[in-house]
Amino acid sequence: MEKETSLTITDHEASQIPSGFAITLPPSQQAPEKNVFQNKFWQGRPSPPRKGVAALMQAAGVFRDIAIKMAGADDIAKHIVDVLKGDKDEAKKTKVLQYFKDNWNTINKDIKYHRPEKISLPLTTPDKSAATHQANFKSLNITFSPVHLAVIYDCKDVLAEIFKHMEEDPEFCKQVLNLKLGTNLILEDLEVYTNIPDEACALSTVFLCVKYNADALGEILEISKKHKMFDDVMGAKEMRGMNLLHFSTMNKSLDCIQTLSACPEEERNIRRSLLYKSRTRAGESPLHSARTNEMIDFLLKSEEKDPCTKEMGEMIYSRDNDGNNVLSNYISRDLDLAEHFLDHHISTNGYNSNSEKFMLCLDVSPIIAQESGKFSVDESSVIGCLEPLTKNKRNVLLHPVINTFIMLKYNSYAAFFFAILLFKMVYAVSVSGLALTAMNRRVSECSGDEGNQTSLEVKHDSFLSDPLSWVWFILAGVMTAIVLVKEVAEMINLRAKWISLHNFAQLFIIVSVFTNLALLILGDDSWYCWMKYLAAWTVFAAWMDITLALRSLMFGKWSSLGLYILMLKEVAKKVFMFFGIYFTSILGFAFVFMLLLPGEDSPFGVEEKAFVKVVAMMIGEVEYGETFADKIIAINLVFLLFVFIIPIIINNLLIGLTVSNVTELILNANMKSLESKIRAIAQFEKSFVMTKIFKNFSSISKNSSQEVCIQPSLRKKSILSECDLTVVHKVDRDDDDQRKMGERIEFLYLDTYVPISVFEESVRRLKG
């Protein structure tokens, strides 16, 4: 009759039960996923054991032990666990070993141990209701046999007897090799739930050896070879679709994968091909599963004219069922793995780094999600994984391969950038021409003193009677309609992500221009009083939009041109923040001068203009002789206090912080440039116009080489770059299929350059 020891509590609760029935799993050979804190030996839970199930199990265990002792019976299931966990009781060990010898054919059927696990759905909405919480989880029951536990706990004495009997009895050997953990997990669960433990995937004994016991793996493989079962063992898969070689890539050491790969020279390529071709049901390759730098090195180890080049290439460029390639998988899991993987795509021509002939080859192909099955080529998905840009992800941007790819990708947008700038320039000119022509033909103006409309000159001809006015009218109207269509398309495409200050500014320009056009058609001069102010702000917004658009000019030798616009933006933020902090001080002095210098002739006599006058005084327009020289000493003391606090202290502090901010931007020019470029790339790739019109023109995979090279000795520096630059060349092949420097990479007749830091960082990584 089958004996079962059920465990329906957590590891912590089980550890509080002295009866010893708990099937807790020891540390495995796998590299941790790094999503939990590692406990130190002194960091047990300080709180007392929880009540409920744990207390009931403890009581049941105590009463069970008493009953067994009173009856004189022997609980062999409990003894097996004790001995496998390392119990030194010789009597128990003797009984357990004898039980194994007497029951080889039935022991794995008669005795079972159960371990509960809980898996969850991916987090979607923060619904905390009890019903939803229960529906988001599934309870698993994993069943272990004594042989499984012997492997997991590495009980040498019991394993020696098991291996001995496996050598003697081929049927028993086959039974052990095919013995899988029991589980209620189904294949559909693999597509729905996360945090699924390996044991829930019906691991066989050999898979448990890979995860927990490298020594036992070697023994079992030798025995399987003896009984001619080795090929079946190597071809076996667990529920997720991994074979043994693939499963071993999750280990932190190379012991198991080297053991599995060890074979005669004639079989070596067959074994490597089996590894490289392996894919899980989720489409993940062995590189997707690798968790350590050493494992990546092992998987990418190759030789000249490697016969497995095709299989290795398919593994490197593979994409899972969600379309993620190897690099995007690493970026989302572990940035150290991502950088180490990219290090393998840097090579040299063999010269010393100080030689004039030294060249670097950079392979950007792993950043491009290559065409695979139902997925087409995607050049932006990996870069998109770096958003949002955290501090660590910013460091990844400086990796030579990613840095070079960003420069290539950004330069490929040259035609797009120039088209945008040309359009914005023509648009600003048309809006300005419309406003100036319309305002110059108005028949009235607003009096600054009274705020009402005063007739100056009567002109009976309409604005639209002038042919030039029609040109501005039509041009501004058509271009505004184009901008409106573009904004609506992006609003539909981006939805909530469309909301930004820049897009609201564009919306303001659109509404303002259409409002002006409508008023011009109506021909009502009564609206002129406020219409001219609306037109003025519209013209200002249009030309400022061009100024901000110049920040995109960061390609070729103009790598720092856009940085100066970025400086303007950053300094403006600092000034507005600074002004807001000291606003109360400026306002206080405005009130003081209004009280001390009243009167219509005083510059502080008009309340609305007093604050503006103080701001003007803040930047040096104090006009002491005209305003304060003939006043009493008390007023002059207040003026002296103002000069000391506002123009001297606050103003100089503002200048000092601004200079410091600009200096920081210049020192971090490369990083700021990359940040700006990656955001521009992400924005353009989501743009409706970009995806529908310019996509083919900006494709690196179609229009350029995915292997590029630089020669650092040819560096140069332009007036619009903050560092030395070196031009990027294609990598061509000679008649002997050797890589060599090709022609320069150009986009719209603009050469592509990378900062010299790419060379310096590459050399550092190669020396490693």
C-alpha positions in Angstrom: 0.0 0.0 0.0 1.4 3.4 -0.9 2.6 5.5 1.9 2.4 9.3 1.6 3.9 12.1 3.7 2.0 15.2 2.8 3.4 18.7 3.3 0.9 21.5 2.9 2.8 24.3 4.6 5.5 26.8 3.7 9.2 26.2 4.2 9.2 28.6 7.1 6.3 26.9 8.8 7.8 23.5 8.1 11.1 24.5 9.7 9.2 25.2 12.9 7.9 21.6 13.1 10.2 19.3 15.2 8.7 16.1 13.8 11.0 16.3 10.7 8.4 15.5 8.0 9.2 18.7 6.1 10.5 18.3 2.5 12.4 21.5 2.2 14.7 21.9 -0.8 18.4 22.7 -0.3 20.3 25.4 -2.4 20.6 24.4 -6.0 23.4 24.7 -8.5 21.4 27.3 -10.5 22.4 31.0 -10.5 19.8 33.0 -8.6 17.3 35.2 -10.5 18.4 38.2 -8.3 14.8 39.2 -7.5 14.9 38.3 -3.8 17.3 39.1 -0.9 19.8 36.4 0.0 19.4 35.4 3.7 22.5 35.2 5.9 22.7 32.5 8.5 21.6 34.8 11.3 18.7 36.3 9.3 16.0 33.9 10.2 12.5 35.2 10.9 12.5 36.7 14.3 8.7 36.3 14.7 7.3 33.2 16.3 5.8 30.5 14.1 2.4 31.2 12.7 -0.7 29.5 14.1 -3.2 27.6 12.1 -2.0 24.9 9.7 1.6 24.9 11.1 0.3 24.4 14.7 -2.0 21.6 13.7 0.8 19.9 11.8 3.1 20.2 14.7 0.5 18.7 17.1 -0.3 15.9 14.6 3.4 15.1 14.3 3.9 14.9 18.1 0.9 12.6 18.5 1.9 10.5 15.6 5.4 9.9 17.1 3.9 8.9 20.4 1.5 6.5 18.7 4.3 4.9 16.7 6.5 4.4 19.8 3.6 3.0 21.8 2.8 0.6 19.1 6.4 -0.3 18.6 6.0 0.3 14.9 8.7 1.8 12.6 7.8 4.8 10.4 10.1 4.0 7.4 8.9 7.1 5.4 10.0 9.4 8.3 13.3 7.5 8.7 14.1 7.8 5.0 13.7 11.6 5.1 15.8 11.8 8.3 18.6 9.7 6.8 18.6 11.5 3.4 18.8 14.8 5.2 21.9 13.7 7.1 20.7 12.0 10.3 23.7 10.2 11.9 21.7 7.6 13.7 23.3 4.3 12.6 20.3 2.3 13.4 18.1 4.4 11.2 20.6 4.4 8.4 20.9 0.6 8.5 17.1 0.2 8.4 16.8 2.6 5.5 19.5 1.0 3.5 18.0 -2.4 4.1 14.6 -1.1 3.1 16.0 0.1 -0.2 17.7 -3.2 -0.9 14.5 -5.2 -0.1 12.2 -2.9 -2.1 14.0 -1.7 -5.3 11.0 -2.4 -7.5 8.4 -0.8 -5.4 10.1 1.9 -3.3 9.4 4.7 -5.7 5.8 3.6 -6.0 5.0 2.9 -2.4 6.5 6.0 -0.7 5.7 9.6 -1.9 6.5 13.0 -0.4 4.5 16.1 -1.3 5.7 19.7 -1.4 3.2 22.5 -2.1 4.0 25.5 -4.2 2.0 28.5 -5.3 2.2 30.2 -8.7 0.7 33.6 -9.7 -0.6 35.5 -12.7 1.4 38.5 -14.0 0.5 41.7 -12.1 -2.1 43.7 -14.1 -4.4 45.8 -12.0 -4.1 46.5 -8.3 -7.4 44.8 -7.4 -7.0 43.7 -3.8 -10.4 41.9 -3.4 -10.2 38.4 -1.9 -11.9 36.8 -4.9 -9.5 38.4 -7.3 -6.5 37.5 -5.1 -7.6 33.9 -5.0 -8.2 33.7 -8.8 -4.7 35.1 -9.5 -3.0 32.2 -7.8 -2.9 28.4 -8.4 -1.7 25.9 -5.8 0.6 23.1 -7.0 1.3 19.8 -5.4 4.7 18.3 -6.3 5.4 14.7 -5.6 8.9 13.3 -4.8 10.1 9.7 -4.6 12.9 8.5 -2.3 15.3 8.4 -5.2 14.6 12.0 -6.0 15.3 13.0 -2.5 18.5 11.0 -2.4 19.8 13.0 -5.4 18.6 16.3 -4.0 20.0 15.8 -0.5 23.2 14.1 -1.9 23.1 11.2 0.5 26.3 9.4 -0.5 25.5 6.0 1.2 22.0 5.7 -0.3 23.2 6.9 -3.8 26.0 4.4 -3.8 23.4 1.6 -3.3 21.1 3.1 -6.0 23.9 3.4 -8.5 25.1 -0.1 -7.8 21.6 -1.6 -8.4 21.3 0.5 -11.6 24.4 -1.0 -13.0 23.1 -4.5 -12.1 19.6 -4.1 -13.3 18.9 -2.4 -16.7 15.2 -2.2 -16.0 15.7 -0.5 -12.7 18.2 1.9 -14.4 15.6 2.7 -17.0 13.0 3.3 -14.3 15.2 5.7 -12.4 16.2 7.6 -15.5 12.6 8.1 -16.5 11.3 8.7 -13.0 9.6 12.1 -13.0 8.3 14.3 -10.2 4.6 14.3 -9.9 2.8 17.6 -10.6 -0.7 19.0 -11.2 0.8 21.6 -13.5 -0.6 21.5 -17.1 0.9 22.9 -20.3 -1.6 25.7 -20.5 -0.4 27.0 -17.1 3.0 27.7 -18.7 1.5 30.4 -20.9 -0.5 32.0 -18.1 1.4 31.9 -14.8 4.7 33.2 -13.6 7.2 32.1 -10.9 6.8 28.5 -11.9 9.4 26.4 -10.0 11.5 23.9 -12.0 10.2 21.0 -9.9 6.6 21.7 -11.0 7.7 21.0 -14.6 7.9 17.2 -14.0 11.7 17.0 -13.8 13.1 13.5 -14.1 15.9 12.2 -11.9 18.6 13.3 -14.4 17.3 16.9 -14.5 17.4 16.9 -10.7 21.0 15.9 -10.9 21.7 18.9 -13.1 20.0 21.2 -10.7 21.2 19.8 -7.4 24.0 17.2 -7.7 26.7 17.5 -10.4 28.6 14.4 -9.0 25.5 12.2 -9.2 25.0 13.4 -12.8 28.4 12.1 -13.9 27.6 8.7 -12.3 24.2 8.4 -13.9 25.5 9.3 -17.3 28.2 6.7 -17.2 25.6 4.0 -16.2 23.3 5.1 -19.0 26.1 4.7 -21.5 26.8 1.2 -20.2 23.1 0.2 -20.8 23.0 2.1 -24.1 20.4 4.6 -22.8 22.6 7.7 -23.1 21.0 9.0 -26.3 17.5 8.8 -24.8 18.7 10.6 -21.7 20.2 13.5 -23.8 17.1 13.8 -25.9 14.7 13.9 -22.9 12.8 17.1 -22.2 10.9 18.6 -19.3 7.5 20.3 -19.6 8.9 23.6 -20.8 10.8 22.0 -23.7 14.3 22.1 -22.4 16.7 19.2 -22.9 19.4 18.5 -20.4 22.0 20.7 -22.1 19.6 23.6 -22.3 18.5 23.1 -18.6 22.1 23.2 -17.4 22.6 26.7 -18.8 20.7 28.1 -15.8 23.4 26.8 -13.5 25.9 29.2 -11.9 28.9 26.9 -12.7 29.9 25.1 -15.8 30.3 21.7 -14.1 27.1 20.1 -15.4 27.2 21.5 -18.9 30.8 20.5 -19.3 29.9 17.0 -18.1 27.0 16.7 -20.5 29.2 18.1 -23.4 32.1 15.8 -22.8 32.3 13.3 -25.7 34.6 12.0 -28.4 35.7 14.5 -31.1 33.5 12.9 -33.7 30.3 13.5 -31.6 31.3 16.9 -30.4 29.5 18.9 -33.1 26.4 16.7 -32.8 26.3 17.6 -29.0 26.8 21.3 -29.7 24.2 21.3 -32.3 21.7 19.7 -29.9 22.5 22.5 -27.4 22.3 25.4 -29.9 19.0 24.2 -31.5 17.2 23.7 -28.3 14.2 26.0 -27.7 11.6 26.1 -25.0 7.9 26.2 -25.6 8.2 30.0 -25.0 10.7 30.1 -27.8 13.7 30.8 -25.6 17.2 29.6 -26.7 20.0 28.5 -24.3 21.4 32.1 -24.4 18.0 33.4 -23.2 18.3 31.0 -20.2 21.9 31.7 -19.3 22.3 33.5 -16.0 26.1 34.0 -15.6 28.9 35.5 -17.6 30.8 32.2 -17.6 27.8 30.4 -19.2 27.6 33.1 -21.9 31.3 32.6 -22.6 30.8 28.8 -22.9 27.8 29.2 -25.3 29.6 31.7 -27.5 32.9 29.8 -27.7 33.7 29.1 -31.3 36.7 28.3 -33.5 37.8 29.2 -37.0 35.5 27.8 -39.7 33.3 26.3 -37.0 30.9 23.7 -38.4 28.2 24.8 -36.0 28.3 28.5 -37.2 24.8 28.4 -38.6 23.2 26.9 -35.5 25.1 29.3 -33.2 24.0 32.2 -35.3 20.4 31.1 -35.1 20.7 30.9 -31.3 22.3 34.4 -31.0 19.6 36.0 -33.1 16.7 33.9 -31.8 13.6 35.6 -30.5 11.1 34.2 -28.0 7.3 34.0 -28.6 7.0 37.6 -27.4 9.5 38.8 -30.0 12.3 39.5 -27.5 15.8 38.7 -28.6 18.7 37.7 -26.4 19.9 41.2 -25.6 16.4 42.6 -24.7 16.0 39.6 -22.4 19.2 40.4 -20.6 18.4 44.1 -20.3 15.1 43.3 -18.6 16.8 40.7 -16.3 20.4 41.6 -15.6 22.3 44.5 -17.1 25.7 42.8 -16.3 24.8 39.9 -18.6 23.7 42.4 -21.3 27.1 44.2 -21.2 29.1 40.9 -21.1 27.1 39.6 -24.1 27.9 42.8 -26.0 31.6 42.5 -25.2 31.7 39.4 -27.4 30.8 41.6 -30.3 33.9 43.7 -30.1 37.1 42.6 -32.0 40.3 44.1 -33.3 42.6 43.7 -36.3 45.4 42.4 -34.1 47.5 45.5 -33.9 48.4 47.1 -30.6 46.0 49.8 -29.5 48.8 52.4 -29.7 49.5 51.6 -33.3 48.4 53.9 -36.1 47.0 50.8 -38.0 44.9 49.7 -35.0 41.2 49.2 -35.9 38.1 48.2 -34.0 35.3 46.1 -35.4 31.9 46.5 -33.7 29.0 44.1 -34.5 25.7 45.9 -33.8 23.5 43.0 -35.1 22.5 41.7 -31.6 20.8 45.1 -31.0 18.6 44.5 -34.0 15.8 42.0 -33.4 16.4 40.0 -36.6 13.6 38.4 -38.7 12.4 35.2 -37.0 9.2 33.3 -37.8 6.2 35.6 -37.5 8.4 38.5 -36.4 9.9 41.0 -38.9 13.1 43.0 -38.3 12.8 45.4 -35.4 15.6 48.0 -34.9 14.0 49.8 -31.9 12.7 47.1 -29.5 16.0 46.6 -27.8 16.6 50.3 -27.4 13.1 50.6 -26.1 13.9 48.2 -23.3 16.3 50.9 -21.9 13.3 53.1 -21.1 12.9 54.5 -18.6 16.5 55.5 -18.3 17.7 54.6 -14.8 21.3 55.3 -13.6 22.4 51.7 -14.5 20.8 51.8 -17.9 22.5 55.1 -18.6 25.8 53.3 -18.0 24.8 50.6 -20.5 24.3 53.4 -23.1 28.0 54.0 -22.9 28.8 50.5 -24.0 30.8 50.8 -27.3 28.4 48.6 -29.3 25.2 50.4 -28.1 26.8 53.8 -28.4 27.8 53.1 -32.0 24.3 51.7 -32.9 22.6 54.8 -31.5 24.9 57.0 -33.6 24.1 54.9 -36.7 20.4 54.8 -36.0 20.2 58.5 -35.2 22.2 59.5 -38.3 19.8 57.4 -40.4 17.1 59.9 -39.5 19.0 62.8 -41.2 16.5 63.1 -44.0 13.7 63.1 -41.5 15.3 65.8 -39.3 16.0 68.1 -42.2 12.5 67.6 -43.6 11.1 68.6 -40.2 13.3 71.6 -39.9 12.4 72.8 -43.4 8.7 72.3 -42.7 8.9 74.2 -39.4 10.9 77.0 -41.0 8.3 77.5 -43.9 5.5 77.2 -41.3 7.0 79.9 -39.1 7.5 82.2 -42.0 3.9 81.7 -43.3 2.5 82.4 -39.8 4.6 85.5 -39.4 3.8 86.7 -42.9 0.0 86.2 -42.2 0.2 88.0 -38.9 2.3 91.0 -40.1 0.2 91.5 -43.2 -3.1 91.2 -41.3 -2.0 93.5 -38.5 -0.7 96.2 -40.8 -4.0 96.5 -42.6 -6.2 96.9 -39.5 -8.0 100.2 -39.1 -7.7 100.5 -35.4 -5.5 99.9 -32.4 -5.8 99.5 -28.7 -4.8 102.5 -26.5 -2.3 101.4 -23.9 -3.7 103.9 -21.4 -7.4 103.5 -21.7 -7.6 99.9 -22.9 -10.3 100.8 -25.5 -10.3 101.0 -29.2 -9.3 104.3 -30.9 -9.7 104.8 -34.6 -6.5 105.9 -36.4 -7.2 105.5 -40.1 -10.1 104.3 -42.2 -9.3 101.7 -44.9 -12.2 100.3 -46.8 -10.3 97.6 -48.6 -10.5 94.1 -47.2 -7.5 92.1 -46.1 -8.1 89.4 -48.6 -8.2 91.8 -51.5 -4.4 91.8 -51.6 -2.9 88.8 -53.6 0.1 88.5 -51.2 -2.4 88.2 -48.3 -4.0 85.3 -50.1 -0.6 83.6 -50.4 0.0 83.8 -46.7 -3.6 82.9 -45.9 -3.6 79.7 -48.0 0.0 78.6 -47.0 -0.6 79.1 -43.3 -4.0 77.3 -43.5 -2.7 74.3 -45.5 0.4 73.8 -43.3 -1.7 74.2 -40.1 -4.1 71.5 -41.4 -1.1 69.2 -42.0 0.2 69.8 -38.5 -3.4 69.1 -37.2 -3.6 65.8 -39.1 -0.2 64.8 -37.7 -1.1 65.6 -34.1 -4.4 63.7 -34.4 -2.7 60.7 -35.8 -0.1 60.7 -33.0 -2.9 61.2 -30.5 -4.7 58.1 -31.7 -1.4 56.2 -31.9 0.2 57.2 -28.6 -3.0 57.9 -26.6 -2.0 58.8 -23.0 1.7 59.0 -24.0 0.8 61.9 -26.4 0.4 64.2 -23.4 3.5 66.5 -23.2 4.3 70.2 -23.0 5.6 70.2 -26.6 2.4 68.7 -28.0 0.2 71.2 -26.0 2.3 74.0 -27.5 1.7 72.6 -31.0 -2.1 72.5 -30.2 -1.9 76.1 -29.1 -0.4 77.1 -32.4 -3.0 75.2 -34.4 -5.9 76.7 -32.5 -4.4 80.2 -32.7 -3.8 80.1 -36.4 -7.3 78.8 -37.2 -8.8 81.5 -34.9 -6.9 84.2 -36.7 -7.9 82.8 -40.1 -11.6 82.8 -39.1 -11.4 86.4 -37.8 -9.8 87.5 -41.0 -12.6 86.0 -43.1 -15.2 87.7 -40.9 -13.4 91.0 -41.4 -14.5 92.4 -38.0 -12.0 95.0 -36.8 -13.6 95.0 -33.3 -11.6 91.9 -32.5 -8.3 93.5 -33.3 -7.7 94.7 -29.7 -6.9 91.2 -28.5 -6.3 89.5 -31.9 -2.9 91.2 -32.2 -1.7 89.7 -28.9 -2.9 86.3 -29.9 -1.0 86.7 -33.2 2.1 87.8 -31.4 2.2 84.8 -29.1 1.5 82.5 -32.1 4.5 83.9 -34.0 6.6 83.6 -30.9 5.6 80.0 -30.3 6.3 79.1 -34.0 9.8 80.5 -33.9 10.6 79.0 -30.5 9.5 75.6 -31.9 12.2 75.9 -34.6 14.8 76.8 -31.9 13.9 73.7 -29.9 13.8 71.6 -33.0 17.5 72.4 -33.6 18.4 70.1 -30.7 18.0 67.3 -33.2 21.1 68.4 -35.1 23.4 66.0 -33.4 24.7 63.9 -36.3 28.0 63.9 -38.2 30.4 66.5 -37.1 27.6 68.5 -35.5 27.4 66.2 -32.5 27.3 69.0 -30.0 25.1 71.5 -31.9 21.9 70.0 -30.3 23.6 69.9 -27.0 23.7 73.8 -26.9 19.9 73.8 -27.3 19.7 71.2 -24.5 21.8 73.6 -22.4 19.3 76.3 -23.1 16.4 74.1 -21.9 18.2 72.9 -18.8 19.4 76.5 -17.9 15.8 77.8 -18.4 14.5 75.1 -16.0 17.1 76.2 -13.4 16.3 79.9 -13.8 12.6 79.4 -13.5 13.0 77.2 -10.4 15.4 79.7 -8.9 13.1 82.6 -9.7 10.2 80.8 -8.1 12.2 80.2 -4.9 13.2 83.9 -4.6 9.9 85.2 -5.9 8.7 86.3 -2.5 11.9 88.3 -1.9 11.4 90.2 -5.2 7.7 90.7 -4.5 8.6 92.0 -1.0 10.9 94.7 -2.3 8.2 95.7 -4.9 5.7 96.4 -2.1 8.3 98.3 -0.1 9.2 100.6 -3.0 5.5 101.1 -3.8 5.0 102.3 -0.2 8.1 104.5 0.0 7.9 106.0 -3.5 4.2 106.6 -4.3 2.9 109.0 -6.9 2.1 109.1 -10.6 5.6 110.2 -11.5 7.3 107.4 -9.6 8.3 104.2 -11.5 6.6 102.3 -8.7 3.4 104.4 -8.8 1.6 101.9 -11.1 1.0 98.8 -9.1 0.9 96.4 -12.1 4.3 97.6 -13.2 6.1 97.8 -9.9 7.1 94.1 -9.9 8.4 94.3 -13.5 10.5 97.4 -12.4 12.1 95.4 -9.5 12.9 92.5 -11.9 14.6 95.1 -14.2 16.5 96.4 -11.3 17.6 92.9 -10.4 19.6 92.6 -13.7 21.2 96.0 -13.2 18.8 98.7 -14.4 18.7 100.4 -11.0 18.6 104.1 -12.3 19.8 105.4 -8.9 20.3 109.0 -10.1 16.8 109.4 -11.4 14.9 107.5 -8.7 16.8 107.4 -5.4 19.5 110.1 -5.4 17.3 112.9 -4.1 15.5 110.8 -1.5 16.0 110.7 2.2 18.6 108.5 3.9 16.0 105.9 5.0 14.9 105.2 1.4 18.6 105.0 0.4 19.3 102.5 3.1 16.4 100.3 1.8 17.8 100.7 -1.7 21.3 99.7 -0.4 19.7 96.6 1.2 18.0 95.7 -2.1 21.3 96.1 -4.1 23.1 93.9 -1.6 20.5 91.1 -1.5 19.0 91.0 -5.0 21.6 92.1 -7.7 24.7 91.1 -5.7 23.8 87.9 -3.8 20.8 86.3 -5.6 21.8 87.4 -9.1 25.4 86.1 -8.7 24.2 83.0 -7.1 22.0 82.4 -10.1 24.9 83.0 -12.5 27.1 80.7 -10.5 24.6 77.8 -10.5 23.9 78.3 -14.2 27.6 78.2 -15.0 28.0 75.0 -12.9 25.0 73.5 -14.7 26.5 74.2 -18.1 29.9 72.9 -17.0 28.3 69.6 -15.9 26.5 69.3 -19.2 29.7 69.8 -21.1 31.6 67.2 -19.0 28.7 64.7 -19.5 28.2 65.8 -23.2 28.4 62.2 -24.5 25.9 60.8 -22.0 23.5 63.7 -22.5 23.8 63.4 -26.2 23.0 59.6 -26.0 20.1 60.2 -23.7 18.6 62.8 -26.1 19.2 60.6 -29.1 17.6 57.5 -27.6 14.5 59.5 -26.6 14.3 60.9 -30.1 14.6 57.4 -31.6 11.9 56.1 -29.3 9.6 59.1 -30.2 10.2 58.8 -34.0 9.7 55.0 -34.0 6.3 55.6 -32.4 5.5 58.5 -34.7 2.8 57.8 -37.3 4.7 59.7 -40.0 7.9 57.9 -39.2 6.4 54.4 -39.3 4.5 55.0 -42.5 6.8 57.1 -44.6 10.4 57.2 -43.5 10.8 53.7 -42.1 12.6 52.2 -45.1 14.9 55.3 -45.4 16.1 54.9 -41.8 16.7 51.1 -41.7 20.2 50.1 -40.8 19.6 46.5 -41.6 18.6 47.5 -45.2 20.7 50.5 -45.9 23.9 49.9 -43.9 26.2 47.2 -42.6 25.6 45.5 -39.2 29.3 45.2 -38.8 31.2 48.5 -38.6 34.8 49.5 -37.8 36.7 52.6 -36.7 40.3 53.6 -36.9 41.0 55.7 -33.8 44.2 57.3 -35.3 42.0 59.1 -37.8 40.3 61.1 -35.1 39.4 64.7 -35.6 37.6 67.5 -33.7 35.3 70.1 -35.1 34.1 73.5 -33.7 30.7 72.0 -33.0 31.9 68.9 -31.1 33.1 68.7 -27.5 35.4 65.7 -28.0 37.4 64.0 -30.7 35.4 62.1 -33.3 36.3 59.2 -35.5 34.5 58.2 -38.7 32.6 54.9 -39.0 33.2 52.5 -41.9 31.5 49.5 -43.2 33.1 46.1 -42.8 33.6 44.3 -46.1 35.0 40.9 -47.0 38.0 40.3 -49.2 38.6 37.3 -51.6 39.7 35.1 -48.7 36.5 36.0 -46.8 38.4 38.0 -44.3 36.9 41.2 -42.8 38.4 44.5 -43.9 37.6 48.2 -43.7 35.1 49.3 -46.3 33.6 52.6 -47.3 32.4 55.3 -44.9 28.8 55.0 -43.7 26.8 57.9 -45.0 23.2 59.1 -44.6 22.1 62.0 -46.8 25.8 62.5 -47.7 26.6 63.0 -44.0 29.4 60.8 -42.6 28.7 58.9 -39.3 31.0 59.7 -36.5 31.4 58.3 -33.0 33.2 59.9 -30.0 36.7 58.6 -29.3 35.4 57.3 -25.9 34.0 54.3 -28.0 37.6 53.3 -28.7 38.8 53.9 -25.1 35.9 51.9 -23.6 36.4 49.1 -26.1 40.1 48.8 -25.3 39.3 48.7 -21.6 36.7 45.9 -22.0 39.0 43.9 -24.3 41.8 44.0 -21.6 39.0 43.1 -19.2 
